[in-house]
Amino acid sequence: MNKQKLAQIVTITLNPAVDQTLNFTQFHVGQVNRVGKERLDPAGKGINVAKVIKSLGQDVVVSGFLGRDNANIFEHYFQAQEISNHFIKVDGATRVNTKIVDEASGLVTEINFPGIHCNTSNLHELENIIKQLAVESKLFVLSGSLPEEAPLDIYRKFIEILKSYDCKVFLDTSGSALTEGIKAKPYAIKPNIDELKQLMGHSVEQELDVLKAIDTLISGGIAKVVISLGGKGAVVADRSQRLIVRPLDVRVSSTVGAGDALVAGLVYGEAQGMSLEQQARWATAVAAASVAQPGTQAGKFNDVEKQLPNVIIEELKECKL
């Protein structure tokens, strides 16, 4: 795939975090544990998406809210990676989330804090920035949780604004933010099975249930639906196709940010004008390359290309979840 320069992609992260990843040879609950390795990464779902998009050679813009007290961690990273920074600084510090990696079991335990606060003035300022960016950038990713006291319908409002500028919006969130956000009919969403169950209000454990849920969402005005199945892969669908993509067999270093890498691969494919199957292939390869990296680092473009031929994609009607 030619890494051509196309219109910038914008990711919005309202509730970013500094990810502290602690690796233990074996973690024992209730006992003294000694850290083997530690790393700090500027993160948050939209920022993780931006990291991957940039690693694929695509221009990317980031915005949202950063706590003024430790904003320099993010600002230095964006400058070093040549990521265009339009974040708004708010009072306080951006949260630090801790990931405990048990190397013996492969399990990752995440300890996440609520996050920063934003006021009405901050939201209004961000709305203006989004409108400015939407004049030229037509692909937006809104992802992650909401700051404390932020309106639950804020994603819905932003999607409505962006659609008035003819922008395509990829929404990746959960809970009330997702329930409210899809009312504005974003271009694409990426719920997992639990989030899909919440949206539908009933169990979606069977293949037929997943298919019906996808039909409901797409008939309701959402162009693309990606259902994350965890270790089983993902379902990628639009009006004409229902594809299931199996996960690749790679040595996993960290699963943190795997879903964000999947989103990054999808929006990158959209920017490149790929078909649904090509987008699914790239998204899966991108996610595989990223989980092979420690922390929330992005996989390299060459590593992604090596994985592309190994991706298995089938029509959902011909296989079982």
Contacts in CASP RR format, 6 or more apart in sequence:
PFRMAT RR
TARGET T0000
AUTHOR 0000-0000-0000
METHOD contacts of the structure
MODEL  1
MNKQKLAQIVTITLNPAVDQTLNFTQFHVGQVNRVGKERLDPAGKGINVA
KVIKSLGQDVVVSGFLGRDNANIFEHYFQAQEISNHFIKVDGATRVNTKI
VDEASGLVTEINFPGIHCNTSNLHELENIIKQLAVESKLFVLSGSLPEEA
PLDIYRKFIEILKSYDCKVFLDTSGSALTEGIKAKPYAIKPNIDELKQLM
GHSVEQELDVLKAIDTLISGGIAKVVISLGGKGAVVADRSQRLIVRPLDV
RVSSTVGAGDALVAGLVYGEAQGMSLEQQARWATAVAAASVAQPGTQAGK
FNDVEKQLPNVIIEELKECKL
1 272 0 8 1.000
1 282 0 8 1.000
1 305 0 8 1.000
3 56 0 8 1.000
3 57 0 8 1.000
3 58 0 8 1.000
3 301 0 8 1.000
4 272 0 8 1.000
5 58 0 8 1.000
5 59 0 8 1.000
6 58 0 8 1.000
6 59 0 8 1.000
6 271 0 8 1.000
6 272 0 8 1.000
7 59 0 8 1.000
7 136 0 8 1.000
7 137 0 8 1.000
7 138 0 8 1.000
7 139 0 8 1.000
7 271 0 8 1.000
8 59 0 8 1.000
8 60 0 8 1.000
8 61 0 8 1.000
8 84 0 8 1.000
8 136 0 8 1.000
8 137 0 8 1.000
9 50 0 8 1.000
9 53 0 8 1.000
9 58 0 8 1.000
9 59 0 8 1.000
9 60 0 8 1.000
9 61 0 8 1.000
9 137 0 8 1.000
9 139 0 8 1.000
9 140 0 8 1.000
9 141 0 8 1.000
9 267 0 8 1.000
9 268 0 8 1.000
9 271 0 8 1.000
10 60 0 8 1.000
10 61 0 8 1.000
10 62 0 8 1.000
10 63 0 8 1.000
10 130 0 8 1.000
10 133 0 8 1.000
10 134 0 8 1.000
10 137 0 8 1.000
10 139 0 8 1.000
10 140 0 8 1.000
10 141 0 8 1.000
11 46 0 8 1.000
11 47 0 8 1.000
11 49 0 8 1.000
11 50 0 8 1.000
11 53 0 8 1.000
11 60 0 8 1.000
11 61 0 8 1.000
11 62 0 8 1.000
11 63 0 8 1.000
11 140 0 8 1.000
11 141 0 8 1.000
11 143 0 8 1.000
12 46 0 8 1.000
12 62 0 8 1.000
12 63 0 8 1.000
12 64 0 8 1.000
12 126 0 8 1.000
12 130 0 8 1.000
12 140 0 8 1.000
12 141 0 8 1.000
12 142 0 8 1.000
12 143 0 8 1.000
12 158 0 8 1.000
13 44 0 8 1.000
13 45 0 8 1.000
13 46 0 8 1.000
13 47 0 8 1.000
13 62 0 8 1.000
13 63 0 8 1.000
13 64 0 8 1.000
13 65 0 8 1.000
13 143 0 8 1.000
13 144 0 8 1.000
14 64 0 8 1.000
14 65 0 8 1.000
14 118 0 8 1.000
14 126 0 8 1.000
14 144 0 8 1.000
14 145 0 8 1.000
14 146 0 8 1.000
14 147 0 8 1.000
14 150 0 8 1.000
14 154 0 8 1.000
15 44 0 8 1.000
15 65 0 8 1.000
15 95 0 8 1.000
15 115 0 8 1.000
15 116 0 8 1.000
15 144 0 8 1.000
15 145 0 8 1.000
15 146 0 8 1.000
15 147 0 8 1.000
16 42 0 8 1.000
16 43 0 8 1.000
16 44 0 8 1.000
16 46 0 8 1.000
16 47 0 8 1.000
16 64 0 8 1.000
16 65 0 8 1.000
16 66 0 8 1.000
16 74 0 8 1.000
16 94 0 8 1.000
16 95 0 8 1.000
17 43 0 8 1.000
17 44 0 8 1.000
17 94 0 8 1.000
17 95 0 8 1.000
17 96 0 8 1.000
17 97 0 8 1.000
17 112 0 8 1.000
17 113 0 8 1.000
17 115 0 8 1.000
18 40 0 8 1.000
18 41 0 8 1.000
18 42 0 8 1.000
18 43 0 8 1.000
18 70 0 8 1.000
18 73 0 8 1.000
18 94 0 8 1.000
18 95 0 8 1.000
18 96 0 8 1.000
18 97 0 8 1.000
19 40 0 8 1.000
19 41 0 8 1.000
19 42 0 8 1.000
19 43 0 8 1.000
19 44 0 8 1.000
19 96 0 8 1.000
19 97 0 8 1.000
19 99 0 8 1.000
19 256 0 8 1.000
19 295 0 8 1.000
19 296 0 8 1.000
20 38 0 8 1.000
20 39 0 8 1.000
20 40 0 8 1.000
20 96 0 8 1.000
20 97 0 8 1.000
20 98 0 8 1.000
20 99 0 8 1.000
21 37 0 8 1.000
21 38 0 8 1.000
21 39 0 8 1.000
21 40 0 8 1.000
21 41 0 8 1.000
21 98 0 8 1.000
21 99 0 8 1.000
21 101 0 8 1.000
21 254 0 8 1.000
21 256 0 8 1.000
21 294 0 8 1.000
21 295 0 8 1.000
21 296 0 8 1.000
22 35 0 8 1.000
22 36 0 8 1.000
22 37 0 8 1.000
22 38 0 8 1.000
22 98 0 8 1.000
22 99 0 8 1.000
22 100 0 8 1.000
22 101 0 8 1.000
23 35 0 8 1.000
23 36 0 8 1.000
23 37 0 8 1.000
23 38 0 8 1.000
23 101 0 8 1.000
23 103 0 8 1.000
23 294 0 8 1.000
24 33 0 8 1.000
24 34 0 8 1.000
24 35 0 8 1.000
24 36 0 8 1.000
24 100 0 8 1.000
24 101 0 8 1.000
24 102 0 8 1.000
24 103 0 8 1.000
25 36 0 8 1.000
25 103 0 8 1.000
25 104 0 8 1.000
26 102 0 8 1.000
26 103 0 8 1.000
26 104 0 8 1.000
26 105 0 8 1.000
27 33 0 8 1.000
27 100 0 8 1.000
27 101 0 8 1.000
27 102 0 8 1.000
27 104 0 8 1.000
27 105 0 8 1.000
27 107 0 8 1.000
27 109 0 8 1.000
37 294 0 8 1.000
39 294 0 8 1.000
39 295 0 8 1.000
40 73 0 8 1.000
41 295 0 8 1.000
41 296 0 8 1.000
41 297 0 8 1.000
42 73 0 8 1.000
42 74 0 8 1.000
42 77 0 8 1.000
42 78 0 8 1.000
43 97 0 8 1.000
43 257 0 8 1.000
43 296 0 8 1.000
44 144 0 8 1.000
44 260 0 8 1.000
45 143 0 8 1.000
45 144 0 8 1.000
45 172 0 8 1.000
45 173 0 8 1.000
45 257 0 8 1.000
45 260 0 8 1.000
45 263 0 8 1.000
46 62 0 8 1.000
46 141 0 8 1.000
46 143 0 8 1.000
46 144 0 8 1.000
46 260 0 8 1.000
47 62 0 8 1.000
47 74 0 8 1.000
48 257 0 8 1.000
48 260 0 8 1.000
48 261 0 8 1.000
48 264 0 8 1.000
48 296 0 8 1.000
49 141 0 8 1.000
49 143 0 8 1.000
49 260 0 8 1.000
49 261 0 8 1.000
49 263 0 8 1.000
49 264 0 8 1.000
49 267 0 8 1.000
50 60 0 8 1.000
50 61 0 8 1.000
50 62 0 8 1.000
50 83 0 8 1.000
50 264 0 8 1.000
51 81 0 8 1.000
51 83 0 8 1.000
51 264 0 8 1.000
51 296 0 8 1.000
51 297 0 8 1.000
51 298 0 8 1.000
52 260 0 8 1.000
52 261 0 8 1.000
52 264 0 8 1.000
52 265 0 8 1.000
52 268 0 8 1.000
52 286 0 8 1.000
52 290 0 8 1.000
52 298 0 8 1.000
52 299 0 8 1.000
53 60 0 8 1.000
53 264 0 8 1.000
53 265 0 8 1.000
53 267 0 8 1.000
53 268 0 8 1.000
54 60 0 8 1.000
54 81 0 8 1.000
54 82 0 8 1.000
54 83 0 8 1.000
54 298 0 8 1.000
55 298 0 8 1.000
55 299 0 8 1.000
55 300 0 8 1.000
55 301 0 8 1.000
56 264 0 8 1.000
56 265 0 8 1.000
56 268 0 8 1.000
56 286 0 8 1.000
56 301 0 8 1.000
56 304 0 8 1.000
57 301 0 8 1.000
58 268 0 8 1.000
58 271 0 8 1.000
59 84 0 8 1.000
60 83 0 8 1.000
60 84 0 8 1.000
61 83 0 8 1.000
61 84 0 8 1.000
61 85 0 8 1.000
61 86 0 8 1.000
61 133 0 8 1.000
61 137 0 8 1.000
62 78 0 8 1.000
62 83 0 8 1.000
62 84 0 8 1.000
62 85 0 8 1.000
62 86 0 8 1.000
62 87 0 8 1.000
63 85 0 8 1.000
63 86 0 8 1.000
63 87 0 8 1.000
63 88 0 8 1.000
63 126 0 8 1.000
63 129 0 8 1.000
63 130 0 8 1.000
63 133 0 8 1.000
64 86 0 8 1.000
64 87 0 8 1.000
64 88 0 8 1.000
64 126 0 8 1.000
64 129 0 8 1.000
65 87 0 8 1.000
65 88 0 8 1.000
65 89 0 8 1.000
65 90 0 8 1.000
65 116 0 8 1.000
65 118 0 8 1.000
65 122 0 8 1.000
65 126 0 8 1.000
65 147 0 8 1.000
66 74 0 8 1.000
66 87 0 8 1.000
66 88 0 8 1.000
66 89 0 8 1.000
66 90 0 8 1.000
66 94 0 8 1.000
66 116 0 8 1.000
67 89 0 8 1.000
67 90 0 8 1.000
67 91 0 8 1.000
67 92 0 8 1.000
67 93 0 8 1.000
67 94 0 8 1.000
67 116 0 8 1.000
68 89 0 8 1.000
68 90 0 8 1.000
68 91 0 8 1.000
68 92 0 8 1.000
68 93 0 8 1.000
69 92 0 8 1.000
69 93 0 8 1.000
69 94 0 8 1.000
70 93 0 8 1.000
70 94 0 8 1.000
71 87 0 8 1.000
71 89 0 8 1.000
71 94 0 8 1.000
73 94 0 8 1.000
74 85 0 8 1.000
74 87 0 8 1.000
74 94 0 8 1.000
75 85 0 8 1.000
77 83 0 8 1.000
78 84 0 8 1.000
78 85 0 8 1.000
79 85 0 8 1.000
86 129 0 8 1.000
86 133 0 8 1.000
88 122 0 8 1.000
88 125 0 8 1.000
88 126 0 8 1.000
88 129 0 8 1.000
90 116 0 8 1.000
90 117 0 8 1.000
90 118 0 8 1.000
90 119 0 8 1.000
90 122 0 8 1.000
91 117 0 8 1.000
92 116 0 8 1.000
92 117 0 8 1.000
93 116 0 8 1.000
94 115 0 8 1.000
94 116 0 8 1.000
95 112 0 8 1.000
95 113 0 8 1.000
95 114 0 8 1.000
95 115 0 8 1.000
95 116 0 8 1.000
96 113 0 8 1.000
97 110 0 8 1.000
97 111 0 8 1.000
97 112 0 8 1.000
97 113 0 8 1.000
98 110 0 8 1.000
98 111 0 8 1.000
99 108 0 8 1.000
99 109 0 8 1.000
99 110 0 8 1.000
99 111 0 8 1.000
99 254 0 8 1.000
99 256 0 8 1.000
99 295 0 8 1.000
100 108 0 8 1.000
100 109 0 8 1.000
100 110 0 8 1.000
100 111 0 8 1.000
101 107 0 8 1.000
101 108 0 8 1.000
101 254 0 8 1.000
102 108 0 8 1.000
102 109 0 8 1.000
106 252 0 8 1.000
108 254 0 8 1.000
108 255 0 8 1.000
108 256 0 8 1.000
110 256 0 8 1.000
114 148 0 8 1.000
115 147 0 8 1.000
115 148 0 8 1.000
116 147 0 8 1.000
116 148 0 8 1.000
117 147 0 8 1.000
117 148 0 8 1.000
117 149 0 8 1.000
118 126 0 8 1.000
118 147 0 8 1.000
118 149 0 8 1.000
118 150 0 8 1.000
123 150 0 8 1.000
123 151 0 8 1.000
123 154 0 8 1.000
127 157 0 8 1.000
127 158 0 8 1.000
127 161 0 8 1.000
130 140 0 8 1.000
130 158 0 8 1.000
130 161 0 8 1.000
130 162 0 8 1.000
131 161 0 8 1.000
131 165 0 8 1.000
134 140 0 8 1.000
134 161 0 8 1.000
134 162 0 8 1.000
134 165 0 8 1.000
134 167 0 8 1.000
135 165 0 8 1.000
137 167 0 8 1.000
138 165 0 8 1.000
138 166 0 8 1.000
138 167 0 8 1.000
138 168 0 8 1.000
139 167 0 8 1.000
139 168 0 8 1.000
139 170 0 8 1.000
139 267 0 8 1.000
139 270 0 8 1.000
139 271 0 8 1.000
140 162 0 8 1.000
140 167 0 8 1.000
140 168 0 8 1.000
140 169 0 8 1.000
140 170 0 8 1.000
141 169 0 8 1.000
141 170 0 8 1.000
141 172 0 8 1.000
141 263 0 8 1.000
141 267 0 8 1.000
142 155 0 8 1.000
142 158 0 8 1.000
142 159 0 8 1.000
142 169 0 8 1.000
142 170 0 8 1.000
142 171 0 8 1.000
142 172 0 8 1.000
142 173 0 8 1.000
142 186 0 8 1.000
143 170 0 8 1.000
143 171 0 8 1.000
143 172 0 8 1.000
143 173 0 8 1.000
143 260 0 8 1.000
143 263 0 8 1.000
144 172 0 8 1.000
144 173 0 8 1.000
144 174 0 8 1.000
144 177 0 8 1.000
145 173 0 8 1.000
145 174 0 8 1.000
145 177 0 8 1.000
146 152 0 8 1.000
146 154 0 8 1.000
146 155 0 8 1.000
146 173 0 8 1.000
146 177 0 8 1.000
151 157 0 8 1.000
152 176 0 8 1.000
152 177 0 8 1.000
152 180 0 8 1.000
153 180 0 8 1.000
153 181 0 8 1.000
153 183 0 8 1.000
154 177 0 8 1.000
155 171 0 8 1.000
155 173 0 8 1.000
155 177 0 8 1.000
155 178 0 8 1.000
155 180 0 8 1.000
155 181 0 8 1.000
155 184 0 8 1.000
156 180 0 8 1.000
156 181 0 8 1.000
156 183 0 8 1.000
156 184 0 8 1.000
157 184 0 8 1.000
158 169 0 8 1.000
159 169 0 8 1.000
159 171 0 8 1.000
159 181 0 8 1.000
159 184 0 8 1.000
159 185 0 8 1.000
159 186 0 8 1.000
160 184 0 8 1.000
162 169 0 8 1.000
163 169 0 8 1.000
163 184 0 8 1.000
163 185 0 8 1.000
168 187 0 8 1.000
168 188 0 8 1.000
168 223 0 8 1.000
168 270 0 8 1.000
169 186 0 8 1.000
169 187 0 8 1.000
169 188 0 8 1.000
170 186 0 8 1.000
170 187 0 8 1.000
170 188 0 8 1.000
170 189 0 8 1.000
170 190 0 8 1.000
170 263 0 8 1.000
170 266 0 8 1.000
170 267 0 8 1.000
170 270 0 8 1.000
171 178 0 8 1.000
171 181 0 8 1.000
171 182 0 8 1.000
171 186 0 8 1.000
171 188 0 8 1.000
171 189 0 8 1.000
171 190 0 8 1.000
172 189 0 8 1.000
172 190 0 8 1.000
172 259 0 8 1.000
172 260 0 8 1.000
172 263 0 8 1.000
173 181 0 8 1.000
174 191 0 8 1.000
174 195 0 8 1.000
174 198 0 8 1.000
175 195 0 8 1.000
175 198 0 8 1.000
178 189 0 8 1.000
178 191 0 8 1.000
178 195 0 8 1.000
178 198 0 8 1.000
178 199 0 8 1.000
179 198 0 8 1.000
179 199 0 8 1.000
182 189 0 8 1.000
182 199 0 8 1.000
182 217 0 8 1.000
182 222 0 8 1.000
185 220 0 8 1.000
185 221 0 8 1.000
185 222 0 8 1.000
186 222 0 8 1.000
187 222 0 8 1.000
187 223 0 8 1.000
187 224 0 8 1.000
188 222 0 8 1.000
188 223 0 8 1.000
188 224 0 8 1.000
188 225 0 8 1.000
188 226 0 8 1.000
188 266 0 8 1.000
189 217 0 8 1.000
189 222 0 8 1.000
189 224 0 8 1.000
189 225 0 8 1.000
189 226 0 8 1.000
190 226 0 8 1.000
190 227 0 8 1.000
190 228 0 8 1.000
190 259 0 8 1.000
190 262 0 8 1.000
190 263 0 8 1.000
190 266 0 8 1.000
191 199 0 8 1.000
191 225 0 8 1.000
191 227 0 8 1.000
191 228 0 8 1.000
192 227 0 8 1.000
192 228 0 8 1.000
192 229 0 8 1.000
192 230 0 8 1.000
193 204 0 8 1.000
193 205 0 8 1.000
193 210 0 8 1.000
193 227 0 8 1.000
193 228 0 8 1.000
193 229 0 8 1.000
196 204 0 8 1.000
196 210 0 8 1.000
196 213 0 8 1.000
196 227 0 8 1.000
197 203 0 8 1.000
197 204 0 8 1.000
199 213 0 8 1.000
199 217 0 8 1.000
200 209 0 8 1.000
200 213 0 8 1.000
200 216 0 8 1.000
202 209 0 8 1.000
203 209 0 8 1.000
204 210 0 8 1.000
204 213 0 8 1.000
206 321 0 8 1.000
207 316 0 8 1.000
207 320 0 8 1.000
207 321 0 8 1.000
210 227 0 8 1.000
210 235 0 8 1.000
210 321 0 8 1.000
211 242 0 8 1.000
211 316 0 8 1.000
211 317 0 8 1.000
213 227 0 8 1.000
214 225 0 8 1.000
214 227 0 8 1.000
214 235 0 8 1.000
214 237 0 8 1.000
214 242 0 8 1.000
217 225 0 8 1.000
218 225 0 8 1.000
218 237 0 8 1.000
218 238 0 8 1.000
218 239 0 8 1.000
223 238 0 8 1.000
223 239 0 8 1.000
224 236 0 8 1.000
224 237 0 8 1.000
224 238 0 8 1.000
224 266 0 8 1.000
224 276 0 8 1.000
225 235 0 8 1.000
225 236 0 8 1.000
225 237 0 8 1.000
225 238 0 8 1.000
226 234 0 8 1.000
226 235 0 8 1.000
226 236 0 8 1.000
226 237 0 8 1.000
226 262 0 8 1.000
226 263 0 8 1.000
226 266 0 8 1.000
226 283 0 8 1.000
227 234 0 8 1.000
227 235 0 8 1.000
227 237 0 8 1.000
228 234 0 8 1.000
228 259 0 8 1.000
228 262 0 8 1.000
229 235 0 8 1.000
229 321 0 8 1.000
230 247 0 8 1.000
231 247 0 8 1.000
232 246 0 8 1.000
232 247 0 8 1.000
232 321 0 8 1.000
233 244 0 8 1.000
233 245 0 8 1.000
233 246 0 8 1.000
233 247 0 8 1.000
233 284 0 8 1.000
234 244 0 8 1.000
234 245 0 8 1.000
234 262 0 8 1.000
234 280 0 8 1.000
234 283 0 8 1.000
234 284 0 8 1.000
235 242 0 8 1.000
235 243 0 8 1.000
235 244 0 8 1.000
235 245 0 8 1.000
235 316 0 8 1.000
235 321 0 8 1.000
236 243 0 8 1.000
236 244 0 8 1.000
236 245 0 8 1.000
236 266 0 8 1.000
236 276 0 8 1.000
236 279 0 8 1.000
236 280 0 8 1.000
236 283 0 8 1.000
237 243 0 8 1.000
237 276 0 8 1.000
237 316 0 8 1.000
238 276 0 8 1.000
240 276 0 8 1.000
241 276 0 8 1.000
241 277 0 8 1.000
241 315 0 8 1.000
242 315 0 8 1.000
242 316 0 8 1.000
242 317 0 8 1.000
243 276 0 8 1.000
243 277 0 8 1.000
243 280 0 8 1.000
243 313 0 8 1.000
243 314 0 8 1.000
243 315 0 8 1.000
243 316 0 8 1.000
244 313 0 8 1.000
244 314 0 8 1.000
244 315 0 8 1.000
244 316 0 8 1.000
244 319 0 8 1.000
244 321 0 8 1.000
245 280 0 8 1.000
245 281 0 8 1.000
245 283 0 8 1.000
245 284 0 8 1.000
245 311 0 8 1.000
245 312 0 8 1.000
245 313 0 8 1.000
246 284 0 8 1.000
246 311 0 8 1.000
246 312 0 8 1.000
246 313 0 8 1.000
246 314 0 8 1.000
247 284 0 8 1.000
247 287 0 8 1.000
247 288 0 8 1.000
248 284 0 8 1.000
248 285 0 8 1.000
248 288 0 8 1.000
248 307 0 8 1.000
248 310 0 8 1.000
248 311 0 8 1.000
250 288 0 8 1.000
250 289 0 8 1.000
250 291 0 8 1.000
250 292 0 8 1.000
250 307 0 8 1.000
251 292 0 8 1.000
252 291 0 8 1.000
252 292 0 8 1.000
253 291 0 8 1.000
253 292 0 8 1.000
253 293 0 8 1.000
253 294 0 8 1.000
253 295 0 8 1.000
254 291 0 8 1.000
254 293 0 8 1.000
254 294 0 8 1.000
254 295 0 8 1.000
254 296 0 8 1.000
255 291 0 8 1.000
256 295 0 8 1.000
256 296 0 8 1.000
257 290 0 8 1.000
257 291 0 8 1.000
257 296 0 8 1.000
258 287 0 8 1.000
258 290 0 8 1.000
258 291 0 8 1.000
259 287 0 8 1.000
260 296 0 8 1.000
261 283 0 8 1.000
261 286 0 8 1.000
261 287 0 8 1.000
261 289 0 8 1.000
261 290 0 8 1.000
261 291 0 8 1.000
261 298 0 8 1.000
261 299 0 8 1.000
262 283 0 8 1.000
262 284 0 8 1.000
262 286 0 8 1.000
262 287 0 8 1.000
263 283 0 8 1.000
264 283 0 8 1.000
264 286 0 8 1.000
264 298 0 8 1.000
265 279 0 8 1.000
265 282 0 8 1.000
265 283 0 8 1.000
265 286 0 8 1.000
265 287 0 8 1.000
266 279 0 8 1.000
266 280 0 8 1.000
266 282 0 8 1.000
266 283 0 8 1.000
268 282 0 8 1.000
268 286 0 8 1.000
269 278 0 8 1.000
269 279 0 8 1.000
269 282 0 8 1.000
269 283 0 8 1.000
270 279 0 8 1.000
274 282 0 8 1.000
277 313 0 8 1.000
280 311 0 8 1.000
280 313 0 8 1.000
281 308 0 8 1.000
281 311 0 8 1.000
281 313 0 8 1.000
282 304 0 8 1.000
282 308 0 8 1.000
284 307 0 8 1.000
284 311 0 8 1.000
285 304 0 8 1.000
285 305 0 8 1.000
285 307 0 8 1.000
285 308 0 8 1.000
285 310 0 8 1.000
285 311 0 8 1.000
286 299 0 8 1.000
286 304 0 8 1.000
288 307 0 8 1.000
289 298 0 8 1.000
289 299 0 8 1.000
289 300 0 8 1.000
289 303 0 8 1.000
289 304 0 8 1.000
289 307 0 8 1.000
290 297 0 8 1.000
290 298 0 8 1.000
290 299 0 8 1.000
292 299 0 8 1.000
292 303 0 8 1.000
293 299 0 8 1.000
END
